[in-house]
């Protein structure tokens, strides 16, 4: 499979979800020695596939819904580092956090696969 190029499929509008929103938060050192967060919002397209699906985890103190999706895209995503938080993705009204980014260049020039976990609901 080293020569398999799936670019035509991954760029096909029949498979691609359009208008996903990526909120990127950079951690910037402030003048007072404290860091502050700076957010930028980007729209991008990706093929979205299921990872683990949604799971309901019943615990004594409440029920938690967990889940994950895979994104296949040429848009560069980040799982976070010392200077930025992990990217937050919004797709179909739900928010996900990028937990892992893998190179998928063996399937076509410039593609990555990002594993995104459903963001816990807080309240």
C-alpha positions as CSV (number, residue, x, y, z in Angstrom):
1,X,0.0,0.0,0.0
2,X,2.9,2.5,-0.1
3,X,1.7,3.9,-3.4
4,X,-2.0,4.1,-2.6
5,X,-3.2,7.7,-3.1
6,X,-6.7,8.3,-1.8
7,X,-6.6,12.1,-2.4
8,X,-9.6,11.9,-4.8
9,X,-11.7,10.3,-2.1
10,X,-10.6,12.5,0.8
11,X,-11.2,15.6,-1.3
12,X,-14.5,14.5,-2.8
13,X,-17.4,16.7,-1.6
14,X,-19.6,13.6,-1.2
15,X,-17.3,12.4,1.6
16,X,-16.0,15.7,3.0
17,X,-17.6,17.6,5.8
18,X,-17.4,21.3,5.2
19,X,-17.1,24.2,7.7
20,X,-15.7,22.4,10.7
21,X,-14.5,24.9,13.3
22,X,-11.1,24.8,14.9
23,X,-10.5,27.0,17.9
24,X,-6.8,27.3,18.6
25,X,-5.6,28.6,21.9
26,X,-2.0,29.9,22.2
27,X,-0.5,30.6,25.6
28,X,1.3,33.9,25.5
29,X,3.5,35.4,28.3
30,X,2.0,38.6,29.6
31,X,3.8,41.7,30.7
32,X,3.1,40.9,34.4
33,X,4.7,37.5,34.2
34,X,1.4,35.7,34.0
35,X,0.4,33.9,30.8
36,X,-2.8,34.7,29.0
37,X,-4.6,32.7,26.3
38,X,-5.2,34.0,22.8
39,X,-7.8,32.3,20.7
40,X,-8.0,32.1,16.9
41,X,-10.9,30.5,15.0
42,X,-10.4,28.7,11.7
43,X,-12.8,26.9,9.4
44,X,-11.6,23.8,7.5
45,X,-12.9,20.7,5.7
46,X,-12.3,17.1,6.6
47,X,-13.6,13.6,6.2
48,X,-15.0,12.6,9.5
49,X,-15.2,8.9,10.5
50,X,-16.1,7.3,13.8
51,X,-13.5,6.2,16.2
52,X,-15.1,4.6,19.3
53,X,-18.6,6.0,18.8
54,X,-20.6,7.4,21.7
55,X,-20.5,5.4,25.0
56,X,-22.6,6.0,28.1
57,X,-20.6,5.5,31.3
58,X,-22.9,5.2,34.3
59,X,-21.2,6.1,37.6
60,X,-22.7,6.5,41.1
61,X,-22.3,10.3,40.8
62,X,-23.8,10.6,37.4
63,X,-23.8,9.5,33.8
64,X,-21.0,10.6,31.4
65,X,-21.2,10.3,27.6
66,X,-17.8,9.7,26.0
67,X,-16.9,9.3,22.3
68,X,-14.3,10.0,19.7
69,X,-14.1,10.8,16.0
70,X,-11.3,10.7,13.4
71,X,-10.6,13.6,11.1
72,X,-8.7,13.1,7.8
73,X,-7.6,16.4,6.4
74,X,-4.8,18.6,5.0
75,X,-5.5,21.2,7.6
76,X,-2.8,21.2,10.3
77,X,-4.2,20.3,13.7
78,X,-2.4,20.2,17.1
79,X,-2.7,18.1,20.2
80,X,-1.0,20.9,22.1
81,X,2.4,21.6,23.4
82,X,4.2,24.0,25.8
83,X,3.0,27.1,23.9
84,X,-0.5,26.1,23.0
85,X,-3.5,24.0,24.1
86,X,-4.9,21.2,22.1
87,X,-7.2,22.3,19.3
88,X,-10.9,22.3,19.9
89,X,-13.0,21.1,17.0
90,X,-16.7,21.8,16.5
91,X,-18.6,19.4,14.3
92,X,-22.4,18.9,14.1
93,X,-22.9,21.0,17.2
94,X,-20.6,19.0,19.4
95,X,-17.1,19.9,20.6
96,X,-14.1,17.7,20.5
97,X,-10.5,18.0,21.7
98,X,-7.7,16.8,19.5
99,X,-5.9,14.1,21.4
100,X,-3.5,12.7,18.8
101,X,-2.3,13.7,15.3
102,X,-0.9,11.1,13.0
103,X,0.8,11.5,9.6
104,X,-1.1,9.9,6.8
105,X,1.2,11.0,4.0
106,X,1.4,7.4,2.7
107,X,-2.2,7.8,1.4
108,X,-1.8,11.1,-0.4
109,X,0.3,14.3,-0.2
110,X,-0.1,16.3,3.1
111,X,-2.9,14.4,4.8
112,X,-3.1,13.9,8.6
113,X,-5.4,11.8,10.7
114,X,-6.5,13.5,14.0
115,X,-8.2,11.5,16.8
116,X,-10.6,13.8,18.6
117,X,-12.3,13.0,21.9
118,X,-15.7,14.4,22.8
119,X,-15.3,17.3,25.2
120,X,-16.9,16.7,28.5
121,X,-19.9,18.8,29.4
122,X,-19.3,20.9,32.4
123,X,-21.9,22.8,34.3
